[in-house]
Amino acid sequence: MVKFDRVGATAIEQAGLATKLGLALLFLLIVWVGATIAYSGGEQHTIVIIAGIVGGYMAMNIGANDVANNVGAAVGSRALTLMGALIIASIFEAMGAIVAGGDVVGTISKSIVAPEDFPNSDMFIWCMLSALLAAGLWVNFATIVGAPVSTTHAIVGGVVGAGIGALGFSVVNWPMMAKIAASWVISPVLGGVIAAIFLAFIKANIIYKDDKIAGAKRWVPILVALMAGVFSAYLVMKGLKRVWKPEPWLIVTIGAAVFAVAYAIINPLIRRQAEGMENRNKSIRTLFTIPLICSAALLSFAHGSNDVANAVGPLAAIVGAAESGQVAAKVEIPLWVMFIGAAGLSAGLLLFGPKLIRVVGQQITRMNPMRAYCVALSAAITVIIASGLGLPVSSTHIAVGAVFGVGFYREWQTGRRTHINHGRYGEARKIKGINPEEQALRRKLVRRNHLTTIAAAWVITVPASAVIAWGIFFFLQAVRGM
């Protein structure tokens, strides 16, 4: 099975760019044919078909870029092979989109522009098409340069730029934009801090103990049960929010109940598995493998149910406006539109996802199952906290921030422990003429070039998408006026 995984992943990665682009174009051709058959017709038939193709293109880019945050850490820790991650993510992304993506969606992302501000449905359609294409182009570029970005922020920027092009600066909800800008800092910092706290706890209570197995027997069942409880709350709050919106007390109750049941089941299993294990870190890591696989599946499901709206939301809005001739705040999503989104997520992930998966899981900092556990749990906890506080945070920024948080904590901890050991053993610990304290300062466990690239991409995602959308809108208007 492992050999099959390696062969499959290698085949995907080594497929030439021309082959991948050819398959991507084939997918868009299928979307074209499917949309032509599914949409009965009318005066706006052509623009709806074009919008369907653009929506499929955006969905592919979401799959190629955004899904890496859900499975990257698990792949980097080797809890999942790359091929296994691609299969699990593609299945659960599509399931989340179709099963829990909702049959109604807001036409304007994040309430950036009010639908009633548009004088007619025609202008609204061209605005949404411009926003959708701009967001797709920007996310495509970010994937090429290896930067995981927020696809939600990309579509927000597209709506802003197209909205300004259509109606001017006054149409934009600037207070909401300020909140989104604040999330650029809040999301990664909060995710990084929470991930670092959990890693510090694991190191202090398991890794640095003389009897690691005893520490694992005591704490691993609690940690795994905590992940089960948190992810159940996360799934209800984020993954199912388009089809079910329970009260906060019910979400807490569900999380607590799942924690209790999971602990009762997992505690004896972990104790049995830990019997006879060698007192080594490598042995402890195996206890986190199955929870990581489950977390990758649940994160993918929740992502598919939510972020598919970044592709199908504007597309459904265009279809709704074309059919009714009116602009509505919320529209129903035709089944064929949802299938475009779900299939696009999976297609983009399978064709172009490995690059970003490797960036998130391997190239920022080294992962192992315990670090990957901290990243996954931090992502879920941070989203729950932010949602409870009403903060418009980005799950992409949170997950990547958690990876950086784990890496920077490791740097700090390595330097601290080396400094302590240097104090104990003095010059006897010199290596190649460099004392341990200087070695720790020189040893960077986080690649700074990725930090710079990703941070820059985050900051300019909204304005870049906005400028592109503004330009596309005016280009389309000029073509129409010819």
C-alpha positions as CSV (number, residue, x, y, z in Angstrom):
1,M,0.0,0.0,0.0
2,V,2.8,2.4,0.9
3,K,4.5,1.5,-2.4
4,F,1.3,2.3,-4.3
5,D,1.1,5.6,-2.4
6,R,4.6,6.6,-3.4
7,V,4.1,5.6,-7.0
8,G,0.9,7.5,-7.2
9,A,2.2,10.6,-5.6
10,T,5.4,10.5,-7.7
11,A,3.3,10.2,-10.9
12,I,1.3,13.2,-9.9
13,E,4.3,15.3,-9.0
14,Q,6.4,14.3,-12.0
15,A,3.6,14.9,-14.5
16,G,4.8,17.7,-16.7
17,L,3.3,21.1,-16.5
18,A,1.8,20.7,-19.9
19,T,0.1,17.5,-18.8
20,K,-1.4,19.2,-15.7
21,L,-2.5,22.2,-17.7
22,G,-4.1,19.9,-20.3
23,L,-6.0,18.1,-17.6
24,A,-7.1,21.4,-16.1
25,L,-8.3,22.6,-19.4
26,L,-10.2,19.3,-19.9
27,F,-11.9,19.8,-16.6
28,L,-13.0,23.4,-17.6
29,L,-14.2,21.9,-21.0
30,I,-16.3,19.5,-19.0
31,V,-17.6,22.4,-16.9
32,W,-18.5,24.2,-20.1
33,V,-20.4,21.3,-21.5
34,G,-22.1,20.6,-18.2
35,A,-23.1,24.2,-17.6
36,T,-24.5,24.4,-21.1
37,I,-26.7,21.4,-20.5
38,A,-27.7,22.3,-17.0
39,Y,-28.6,25.9,-17.7
40,S,-31.7,26.0,-19.8
41,G,-31.1,29.3,-21.4
42,G,-32.4,32.9,-21.6
43,E,-31.0,36.2,-22.6
44,Q,-28.0,35.8,-20.2
45,H,-27.2,32.3,-21.3
46,T,-23.7,33.1,-22.6
47,I,-22.6,35.0,-19.5
48,V,-23.8,32.3,-17.2
49,I,-21.8,29.7,-19.1
50,I,-18.7,31.9,-19.0
51,A,-19.3,32.4,-15.2
52,G,-19.6,28.6,-14.8
53,I,-16.1,28.2,-16.4
54,V,-14.7,31.0,-14.2
55,G,-16.3,29.5,-11.1
56,G,-14.7,26.1,-12.0
57,Y,-11.3,27.9,-12.4
58,M,-11.7,29.5,-9.0
59,A,-12.6,26.2,-7.4
60,M,-9.5,24.6,-8.8
61,N,-7.3,27.3,-7.4
62,I,-8.9,26.9,-4.0
63,G,-8.2,23.2,-4.1
64,A,-4.6,23.8,-5.3
65,N,-3.8,26.5,-2.6
66,D,-6.1,26.4,0.4
67,V,-6.4,22.6,1.0
68,A,-2.7,22.4,1.9
69,N,-3.4,23.9,5.2
70,N,-5.6,21.0,6.2
71,V,-3.3,18.1,5.4
72,G,0.2,19.7,5.1
73,A,1.2,19.1,8.7
74,A,0.0,15.5,8.6
75,V,2.0,14.9,5.5
76,G,5.1,16.6,6.8
77,S,4.9,14.5,10.0
78,R,4.6,11.3,7.8
79,A,1.3,10.4,9.6
80,L,0.0,10.5,6.0
81,T,1.7,9.9,2.7
82,L,1.2,12.5,0.1
83,M,-1.0,10.2,-2.0
84,G,-3.1,9.3,1.1
85,A,-3.5,13.0,1.9
86,L,-4.6,13.8,-1.7
87,I,-7.2,11.0,-1.6
88,I,-8.6,11.8,1.8
89,A,-8.7,15.6,1.2
90,S,-10.3,15.3,-2.2
91,I,-13.0,13.0,-0.9
92,F,-13.8,15.0,2.2
93,E,-13.5,18.4,0.5
94,A,-16.1,17.2,-2.0
95,M,-18.3,15.7,0.7
96,G,-18.2,18.9,2.7
97,A,-19.1,21.0,-0.3
98,I,-22.0,18.8,-1.4
99,V,-23.4,17.6,1.9
100,A,-22.9,20.7,4.1
101,G,-22.1,23.5,1.6
102,G,-25.7,24.7,2.1
103,D,-28.4,25.4,-0.5
104,V,-28.4,29.2,0.1
105,V,-25.5,31.5,0.1
106,G,-24.9,35.2,0.5
107,T,-24.3,36.9,-2.8
108,I,-21.7,39.4,-1.5
109,S,-18.8,37.9,0.5
110,K,-18.5,39.2,4.1
111,S,-21.1,42.0,3.5
112,I,-18.5,44.1,1.7
113,V,-20.9,45.6,-0.7
114,A,-24.7,45.8,-0.3
115,P,-26.7,44.2,-3.1
116,E,-29.3,47.0,-3.1
117,D,-26.6,49.5,-4.1
118,F,-26.5,48.0,-7.7
119,P,-28.9,49.9,-10.0
120,N,-29.6,46.7,-12.1
121,S,-28.9,43.0,-12.3
122,D,-26.7,43.5,-15.4
123,M,-24.1,45.6,-13.6
124,F,-24.2,43.2,-10.7
125,I,-23.5,40.2,-12.9
126,W,-20.5,41.8,-14.5
127,C,-19.2,42.9,-11.1
128,M,-19.4,39.4,-9.7
129,L,-17.8,37.9,-12.8
130,S,-14.9,40.3,-12.5
131,A,-14.5,39.6,-8.8
132,L,-14.5,35.8,-9.4
133,L,-12.0,35.9,-12.2
134,A,-9.7,38.3,-10.3
135,A,-9.7,36.1,-7.2
136,G,-8.9,33.0,-9.3
137,L,-6.0,34.7,-11.0
138,W,-4.5,36.0,-7.8
139,V,-4.8,32.6,-6.0
140,N,-3.3,31.0,-9.1
141,F,-0.3,33.3,-8.9
142,A,0.1,32.7,-5.2
143,T,0.2,29.0,-5.8
144,I,2.9,29.4,-8.4
145,V,5.2,31.3,-6.0
146,G,4.5,28.9,-3.2
147,A,2.4,31.1,-0.9
148,P,-0.6,29.7,0.9
149,V,-3.1,32.6,0.9
150,S,-6.7,33.2,2.1
151,T,-9.1,32.5,-0.8
152,T,-11.8,34.3,1.2
153,H,-9.6,37.4,1.3
154,A,-9.0,37.0,-2.4
155,I,-12.7,37.0,-3.2
156,V,-13.3,39.9,-0.8
157,G,-10.6,41.9,-2.6
158,G,-12.2,41.0,-5.9
159,V,-15.6,42.2,-4.7
160,V,-14.1,45.4,-3.4
161,G,-12.3,46.2,-6.7
162,A,-15.2,45.4,-8.9
163,G,-17.6,47.2,-6.6
164,I,-15.4,50.3,-6.7
165,G,-15.2,50.1,-10.5
166,A,-19.0,49.8,-10.8
167,L,-20.2,52.2,-8.1
168,G,-17.3,54.1,-6.6
169,F,-15.4,54.0,-3.2
170,S,-18.5,54.9,-1.2
171,V,-20.1,51.5,-1.9
172,V,-17.5,49.6,0.2
173,N,-18.2,48.7,3.8
174,W,-14.9,50.1,5.1
175,P,-15.4,49.2,8.8
176,M,-15.7,45.5,7.8
177,M,-12.6,45.9,5.7
178,A,-10.7,47.2,8.7
179,K,-11.7,44.1,10.7
180,I,-10.5,41.9,7.8
181,A,-7.2,43.8,7.8
182,A,-6.8,43.3,11.6
183,S,-7.3,39.5,11.0
184,W,-4.0,39.5,9.0
185,V,-2.3,39.9,12.4
186,I,-4.8,38.3,14.8
187,S,-5.2,35.0,12.9
188,P,-1.5,33.8,12.6
189,V,-0.4,35.2,16.0
190,L,-3.3,33.5,17.8
191,G,-2.8,30.2,15.9
192,G,0.9,30.3,16.5
193,V,0.6,31.1,20.2
194,I,-1.9,28.3,20.8
195,A,0.2,25.7,18.9
196,A,3.3,26.7,20.8
197,I,1.5,26.3,24.2
198,F,0.4,22.8,23.3
199,L,3.8,21.8,22.1
200,A,5.4,23.2,25.3
201,F,2.9,21.2,27.3
202,I,3.7,18.0,25.4
203,K,7.5,18.5,25.8
204,A,7.2,19.3,29.5
205,N,4.9,16.5,30.4
206,I,6.0,13.7,28.0
207,I,9.1,14.3,25.9
208,Y,11.4,15.7,28.6
209,K,10.3,13.2,31.3
210,D,12.7,10.4,32.3
211,D,9.8,8.0,31.9
212,K,8.2,9.1,28.7
213,I,5.9,6.1,28.5
214,A,4.3,6.9,31.9
215,G,3.8,10.5,30.7
216,A,2.3,9.2,27.5
217,K,-0.1,6.9,29.3
218,R,-1.3,9.8,31.4
219,W,-1.6,12.6,29.0
220,V,-2.0,11.2,25.4
221,P,-5.5,9.9,26.1
222,I,-6.5,13.4,27.4
223,L,-4.9,15.1,24.4
224,V,-6.5,12.9,21.9
225,A,-9.9,13.1,23.6
226,L,-9.5,16.9,23.7
227,M,-8.9,16.9,19.9
228,A,-12.0,14.8,19.5
229,G,-14.1,17.2,21.6
230,V,-12.7,20.3,19.9
231,F,-13.1,18.9,16.4
232,S,-16.7,17.9,17.1
233,A,-17.4,21.5,18.2
234,Y,-15.5,22.8,15.2
235,L,-17.4,20.6,12.8
236,V,-20.7,21.7,14.2
237,M,-19.8,25.4,14.3
238,K,-17.9,25.7,11.0
239,G,-18.4,22.5,9.0
240,L,-22.2,22.3,9.3
241,K,-23.1,26.0,9.8
242,R,-24.8,26.3,6.4
243,V,-27.2,23.5,7.2
244,W,-27.4,23.6,11.0
245,K,-26.9,26.5,13.5
246,P,-27.2,25.2,17.1
247,E,-27.0,27.5,20.1
248,P,-23.6,28.0,21.7
249,W,-24.5,26.0,24.8
250,L,-25.4,23.0,22.6
251,I,-22.0,23.2,20.8
252,V,-20.2,23.2,24.1
253,T,-22.3,20.3,25.4
254,I,-21.6,18.3,22.2
255,G,-17.8,19.0,22.5
256,A,-17.8,18.0,26.2
257,A,-19.8,14.8,25.6
258,V,-17.5,13.7,22.7
259,F,-14.5,14.4,24.9
260,A,-15.8,12.2,27.7
261,V,-16.8,9.4,25.4
262,A,-13.5,9.6,23.5
263,Y,-11.5,9.5,26.7
264,A,-13.4,6.5,28.0
265,I,-12.6,4.6,24.7
266,I,-9.1,5.9,24.0
267,N,-7.6,5.6,27.5
268,P,-7.5,1.8,27.7
269,L,-6.4,1.6,24.1
270,I,-3.4,4.0,24.6
271,R,-2.4,2.2,27.8
272,R,-2.5,-1.2,26.0
273,Q,-0.5,0.2,23.0
274,A,2.1,1.8,25.2
275,E,2.9,-1.4,27.0
276,G,6.3,-2.7,26.0
277,M,7.1,0.5,24.0
278,E,10.7,1.7,24.1
279,N,11.3,4.8,26.2
280,R,12.0,6.9,23.2
281,N,10.4,9.9,21.4
282,K,9.9,7.9,18.3
283,S,7.6,5.5,20.1
284,I,5.5,8.3,21.5
285,R,5.0,9.8,18.0
286,T,3.1,6.7,16.8
287,L,0.3,7.4,19.3
288,F,-0.7,10.5,17.4
289,T,-0.9,9.0,13.9
290,I,-4.5,8.0,13.8
291,P,-5.8,11.3,15.4
292,L,-3.8,13.2,12.7
293,I,-5.5,11.3,9.9
294,C,-8.9,12.0,11.4
295,S,-8.1,15.7,11.8
296,A,-7.0,15.9,8.2
297,A,-10.3,14.4,7.1
298,L,-12.4,16.7,9.4
299,L,-10.5,19.8,8.5
300,S,-11.0,19.0,4.8
301,F,-14.7,18.4,5.3
302,A,-15.2,21.7,7.1
303,H,-13.1,23.6,4.6
304,G,-15.1,22.1,1.7
305,S,-18.4,23.1,3.3
306,N,-17.2,26.7,3.9
307,D,-14.7,27.8,1.3
308,V,-16.5,26.3,-1.7
309,A,-18.8,29.4,-1.3
310,N,-15.8,31.5,-2.5
311,A,-16.3,29.9,-5.9
312,V,-20.0,29.0,-6.0
313,G,-21.3,32.1,-4.1
314,P,-20.6,34.6,-6.8
315,L,-21.5,32.0,-9.5
316,A,-24.8,31.3,-7.8
317,A,-25.4,35.1,-7.5
318,I,-24.8,35.5,-11.3
319,V,-27.2,32.6,-12.1
320,G,-29.8,34.0,-9.7
321,A,-29.6,37.5,-11.2
322,A,-29.7,36.2,-14.7
323,E,-32.8,34.1,-14.1
324,S,-34.8,36.6,-12.1
325,G,-33.4,39.9,-13.4
326,Q,-33.1,41.1,-9.8
327,V,-30.2,41.3,-7.2
328,A,-30.9,39.4,-4.0
329,A,-29.0,39.4,-0.7
330,K,-29.2,35.6,-0.7
331,V,-29.7,33.1,-3.5
332,E,-30.3,29.4,-3.8
333,I,-27.4,27.3,-5.2
334,P,-28.3,25.2,-8.2
335,L,-27.1,21.6,-7.8
336,W,-25.0,21.9,-10.9
337,V,-23.2,24.9,-9.5
338,M,-22.4,23.1,-6.3
339,F,-21.0,20.1,-8.2
340,I,-18.7,22.5,-10.2
341,G,-17.4,23.8,-6.9
342,A,-16.9,20.4,-5.3
343,A,-15.3,18.8,-8.4
344,G,-13.1,21.9,-8.9
345,L,-11.8,21.6,-5.3
346,S,-10.8,18.0,-5.9
347,A,-9.3,18.6,-9.3
348,G,-7.2,21.5,-8.2
349,L,-5.9,19.6,-5.2
350,L,-5.0,16.5,-7.2
351,L,-3.3,18.4,-10.0
352,F,-1.6,21.3,-8.3
353,G,-2.0,20.7,-4.5
354,P,1.3,18.8,-3.8
355,K,3.4,21.9,-4.1
356,L,1.7,23.9,-1.3
357,I,1.3,20.7,0.8
358,R,5.1,20.4,0.8
359,V,5.6,24.1,1.6
360,V,3.2,24.0,4.6
361,G,4.2,20.5,5.8
362,Q,7.9,20.3,5.2
363,Q,9.6,23.5,4.0
364,I,8.6,26.0,6.7
365,T,9.8,23.9,9.5
366,R,10.3,20.2,10.2
367,M,7.2,18.3,11.4
368,N,6.6,15.2,13.5
369,P,3.3,13.8,14.7
370,M,3.3,15.7,17.9
371,R,4.0,19.1,16.3
372,A,1.4,18.3,13.6
373,Y,-1.1,17.5,16.3
374,C,-0.4,21.0,17.9
375,V,-1.0,22.6,14.5
376,A,-4.3,20.8,13.8
377,L,-5.7,21.4,17.3
378,S,-4.6,25.0,17.3
379,A,-6.4,25.6,14.0
380,A,-9.7,24.3,15.3
381,I,-9.4,26.0,18.7
382,T,-8.5,29.4,17.1
383,V,-11.4,29.3,14.7
384,I,-13.8,28.4,17.5
385,I,-12.5,31.3,19.7
386,A,-12.6,33.8,16.8
387,S,-16.1,32.7,15.7
388,G,-17.3,33.1,19.3
389,L,-15.8,36.7,19.4
390,G,-17.1,37.6,16.0
391,L,-13.7,38.1,14.5
392,P,-13.4,37.5,10.7
393,V,-10.2,35.4,10.9
394,S,-8.7,33.3,8.1
395,S,-8.3,29.6,8.6
396,T,-5.4,29.7,6.2
397,H,-3.6,32.3,8.3
398,I,-4.4,30.4,11.4
399,A,-3.0,27.1,10.1
400,V,0.2,28.5,8.6
401,G,0.6,30.7,11.7
402,A,0.4,27.6,13.8
403,V,3.2,26.0,11.8
404,F,5.4,29.1,12.3
405,G,4.5,29.1,16.0
406,V,5.7,25.5,16.4
407,G,8.9,26.3,14.5
408,F,9.7,29.4,16.4
409,Y,9.0,27.7,19.7
410,R,11.4,25.0,18.8
411,E,14.1,27.6,18.0
412,W,13.5,29.3,21.4
413,Q,13.5,26.0,23.3
414,T,16.6,24.7,21.5
415,G,18.5,27.9,22.4
416,R,17.3,27.8,26.0
417,R,18.2,24.1,26.5
418,T,21.6,24.6,24.8
419,H,22.3,27.6,27.0
420,I,21.5,25.5,30.1
421,N,23.6,22.6,29.0
422,H,26.5,25.0,28.2
423,G,26.3,26.3,31.7
424,R,26.5,22.7,33.0
425,Y,29.3,21.4,30.8
426,G,31.1,24.5,29.7
427,E,33.8,24.3,27.1
428,A,33.5,20.5,26.9
429,R,30.5,21.0,24.6
430,K,32.4,23.0,22.0
431,I,31.9,21.7,18.5
432,K,34.1,22.8,15.6
433,G,35.3,25.8,17.5
434,I,31.7,27.2,18.1
435,N,30.3,26.9,21.6
436,P,26.7,25.5,22.0
437,E,25.2,28.9,22.8
438,E,26.5,30.4,19.5
439,Q,25.4,27.2,17.7
440,A,21.8,27.7,19.0
441,L,21.8,31.3,17.8
442,R,23.0,30.3,14.4
443,R,20.5,27.4,14.1
444,K,17.3,28.5,12.5
445,L,14.5,26.0,12.6
446,V,12.1,28.2,10.5
447,R,13.0,29.2,7.0
448,R,12.9,33.0,6.9
449,N,12.4,33.1,3.1
450,H,9.1,31.4,3.4
451,L,8.1,33.7,6.2
452,T,8.8,36.8,4.1
453,T,7.1,35.4,1.0
454,I,3.9,34.3,2.8
455,A,3.6,37.4,4.9
456,A,3.9,39.6,1.8
457,A,1.3,37.6,0.0
458,W,-1.1,37.9,2.9
459,V,-0.7,41.6,3.1
460,I,-1.3,42.3,-0.6
461,T,-4.0,39.6,-1.3
462,V,-6.9,42.0,-0.8
463,P,-5.5,45.0,-2.6
464,A,-4.0,42.9,-5.4
465,S,-7.3,41.1,-6.0
466,A,-9.1,44.4,-5.9
467,V,-6.8,46.0,-8.5
468,I,-7.1,43.0,-10.8
469,A,-10.9,43.0,-10.4
470,W,-11.1,46.7,-11.1
471,G,-9.1,46.3,-14.3
472,I,-11.1,43.3,-15.4
473,F,-14.4,45.2,-14.8
474,F,-13.4,48.1,-16.9
475,F,-12.0,45.9,-19.6
476,L,-15.2,44.0,-19.8
477,Q,-17.2,47.2,-19.9
478,A,-15.0,48.5,-22.7
479,V,-15.5,45.3,-24.7
480,R,-19.3,45.4,-24.2
481,G,-19.3,49.1,-25.4
482,M,-17.6,48.3,-28.7
